[in-house]
Amino acid sequence: MNPTPTHLSMPISVTILTKNSSRYIEACLSSVADFDEVVILDNGSTDNTLEIAARFANVKIFKSEFIGFGPLKNLAQSHTSHEWVLSIDSDEVLTPELYQAIRKTSLDDQYIYGFNRLNHFKGKPVRCCGWDKDTVKRLYNKTRTQFDNAQVHESLQMQGLTLKLIQGNLLHYSYDSVEELIDKLQKYSTLWAEQNYQKKTANMFKATYKSIFAFLKNYVLQKGFLHGNVGMLISVCSAFGVFAKYAKLAAKK
């Protein structure tokens, strides 16, 4: 079966970074099947990600080595045909409500558009620790802005533009196991330390108090304590991730 657009073409190109993304790429691409152009930039998949992607008539596939998330998203943007770009991840799925809201929005290049991302753990939405109130900036005019060059935690540069929210949720199937969560925290903390070497100061005291604050923020202020094991798990892992970032940066001295 080759999914094809069923609605009128939209003047928006979708960009997606992939690497071994077979678990959710079909759901991701199905949710954007009505956009007439989807650019995939693959970073060396060894599973059947690209085989699945090739089934979608609106998908164009490009490849690149890993050069950092910000630079990769800008490289993906360079392959798009439309001025307006919607950047999503390979484990994210647009809800029908969000898709319809985007279609009905009269796009204005004075704005960058954002929406709520609802993060999941083991396939279930997490409604604590800030995971359910995660505003992401993803729809923008490429003639006005682009992503910064951050290796990790990249962001669109506002450049005097205004953020405008579109109603609807972007479903993020973040982690399917504790191992996946810890593995990503390890990878991202290493990238963060490399990115901030000689830019930020760090020592073990700073790593410790920042990790304690991260735990209290997630578990108390963002009500992780009301959500049992999941709330505790996320709060502890968040604290570990913060500790790892600053400990790795301190070790670079």
C-alpha positions, 0 to 999 in steps of 0.5 A: 500500500502506498499512502498518498495525499487525500486533501488539497496540497498545503504550502508546508514542507515537513522535515524529519530526522531519522536513525533506526526509527522503524518503531514509530516512523509509519505512524509519524508519516501517516500523520503527515500523509496529507502534506505534499512534501516530507523530507527525511534526513537519515543518519545511518539507519540499519533497520527498515526505517527507509524501506517503510518511508519509501512506501509514502509517495510524498516522502523524499529521502536524503542522508547525512552523517551526524553533525549535531541536531541543530545543523541537521535540521537546517540541512533537512530544511535546505532540501525543502521546496516550500517557504513554510517548514514543519519540523517533527521528530521520527517518534512524534505523531500529529493528532487529527485535531492538530493537523486540522488546526494547522490547515486552518491557520492563516500563516504569517511570517511575523510568527513562529508557530508552536503547539503542545507536545504530550510525551509518553512513557511505555506508550502511555501519556505522562501527565506530570513532571512537565511532560504534559505541558511541553510547548514546542516551536516547530512551524516556521518560515525558512526565509525568516529563521532557522534552527541554531547550531546547538548539538543538542536541545536545538531551538528555532531562533526567534530573531524578533519574531513572535511565538503563536500557539496552535491548538492541538497535541503533538504526541511524542512516544519518547521512551518505551523502557527505562533503558531507553530513557537512561541511554538517551540521557547519557547521550544527550549529557555527553553532547551537552558537555561537548557543546558547553566546554569552555562556555559554562563552568562546572564542578561536582558541587554544582552538579549535585545541587542542580540535580537536587533542584531538578528532582524537587522541581519534577517531583514536588513543583510539577506534581510527580509525587501524585503519579506513583512510580512513573512520577518518581522514575521521571524525577530521579532520571531527570536529576541524573541527567542534570548531574551527568551533564555538569559532571561530564563538563567538570571532567573536561577540565 
